[in-house]
């Protein structure tokens, strides 16, 4: 059963205001679905928007930060959030991957891309089983999908690896996919 959902996303808001609204809605929908948010503990950017969405709607969160970035991303102090400080980014990411039952990626930068490629690799080599990755925003993640398809066309990525993630447009679709995945264990590459 999916209880903890890790959301990877930017520590910046980006240029498009719709990303902030989507991040807030993702937090709200996780709260409504009674899922615990696992995230990078930042109270800024899209991370802060997801955090606010879950907290404003009575949900719980588990934040993971590092000694170096905790002063930059300012974790929120709330009884609904349990924060952990790790030595470095690698340990932070590893812990987030260990405690999470599923992963959602919203728009973000290099750190977000690093996190989702690590999850995809762990899923590919069966280091993690029974977990899924959902990318929210076909427009944003479409170019990454094209890169992965090029890797498949050129023989670097197996076709089965496309069954390890799904791309959807909205937080509502992401939550619906989680419900279906939880119930049926479905694996579909692109909906």
N, C-alpha and C positions, 0 to 999 in steps of 0.2 A: 504494500500500500504506500502511495506517495504521501509523505507527511511534510518533508522539508524540500523546498524548491529553491535552488540557487539561481539568482538573477545576476548575470554579468552585464554591465553597462558602463557608460562613460562617467567620469568624474567631472566632466564639463557638460553644460547644457546643450552645446552645439548651436548652430545657426537657425535651425528650424524649430519654432515653438511647439509644433505637433509632437516632437520627441518627448518633451517634458510632460505634456498631457498624456501621452501613451504610457510613460513610466509611472506616473501617478495612478493611472487606471490599472496598470499591472499590479501595483501594490494593493489597491482596493479590491480587485478581483481575487487576489491571493487570500486576503483577509476573509472575504465572503465565502471562499471555498475551504476555509479553515486550514490553510497551509501555512507553515512557518517559513518566512523569508530568510534565506541565507544569502549574505551579500558582503561586499567589501567594506562595510562599516562607515562609508563616507556620507556625511550629511550635506554634500555638495553635488551639483550637477544632476545627472539622471539618477545616480545612486540616492541622492537626497530626495528626489521626487518619488521614487519607489518606496523609500523608507516612510515618507510622509503619507503616502497612499495607504500603506498597511497600518500604520499607527493611528491615523485619523479614523480608521474603520475597525479599530479594536483587535487587529491582528498582532501576531508576535513576530519578532525578528531576532536573528542571530548574526551579529556583525563580526567580521574578521578583518583586522588591520595589521599593520606592522609598526615597529618602533619608529621607523623613519617617516612614514607617511601619516601617522595618526595626527600630527599637528597640522598637516596640510588639508586633510579631508574631514577633520572635525567630527568624530562620531557623536551621535546624539545621545543625550543622557535621558533615558526613559525607562520606567519599570517594565515596559513591553519589549525592550531590547537588551539582549545579553551580548556584551562585547568581549572579544578575545584579541589579545595583542600577540603577534608572532614575530619571530626574529627577522624574517625576510619574506619577500614576495613568494618565493618557491614554497616555503612552509605554509604560508597563508593559503595559497591556491590548493595545495595538496589537502589541507584540512577541509577546505570548502568542498572539494570533490569527495572526500571520504564521508562527510556527514550528510550530503545531499542525496535525495532520491531521484531528482530530475533537475534539468538545467534549462534555463531560458536566457537567451541573449537579446538584449535591446541594442540599439545603436551605441557605438562607442569607438574608441581609438585603438591604438596598438595594444594596450593592456587587455582590452576586451577580446581582440582577435587572438592574442596569445592564450587567453583562458579557454576560448572555445576550441582552438586547435589542439590544446592539451586534452580537453574532454573528448574530442573526436578521436584522437590517437589512442587514448585509454580505452574507448569503446571498441576501436578497430582491433586492438590486440587482446581484447577480452580481459583487460586489467579491471574493468568495471563491467558488470553485467546487470541486466534488468533495469537499466537507466536510459533515459531518453534526453535528447537535446532539441530544443525548439528555438528557432530564430524568428523573432518578431519583426516584420517589416520587409516585405518582398522587394520593395524599391531599394532599400538600404543594403540588404544582404544579397540581392540578385547578382552583383558583380563577383562576390565570393563564390556563389554557386557556379558561375561561369568558369571561374578558375579551377574549381574542383572537377567540373565536367571536362575541362581540357586535360587535367591529370588522368582522368578515366580514359578519355579518347587516346591519349598517348601511352597508356599502359602502366601508369604509376599508381592508380587508385582502382581498387576492385569495385565492381558494380554493387556488391553487397554493402559497401561502406555508405552508399547513399541511403540505405535503410536505417542508418544510425541517427539521422536527424530529419527534421521537417521545417519548412519555412511557411509561416502564416502571416497574415496582415495585422491582426488585432489581438489585444490581450484576451478578449472573449474567446477567440478561436484557440489561443494557446491553452486556456483553462479547459475548454471543451476537449482538446486533444489529450490533455493530462487525464481527464476523466475517462476517456475511451482507452487510453494506454493502461491506466490503472485497472480498468475492468476487463479488458480483452488482451492486454499485452500486444496491441497492434504496433506494427512498424511500417510506416509508409514514408517515402522519401520527400514527396512534394505535394502539398494540398493547396 
